[in-house]
Amino acid sequence: MAFKITDACVNCGACESDCPVGAISEKDDKRTIDASACVSCGACAASCPAEAIEEE
């Protein structure tokens, strides 16, 4: 199951640098996760200081 970034995101970028497959990108000052590339490892959720990433 892929992860998603909620509205609680503060756009700090911590998750993007921790994603091992590069599934996270920034667009229009928001981070998004490409569900088709996400391998559900949870590294992004573990690194998010705002706890803004959850399983979809």
Secondary structure, 3 states (H helix, E strand, C coil): CCEEECCCCCCCCHHHHHCCCCCEEEECCEEEECCCCCCCCCHHHHHCCCCCEEEC
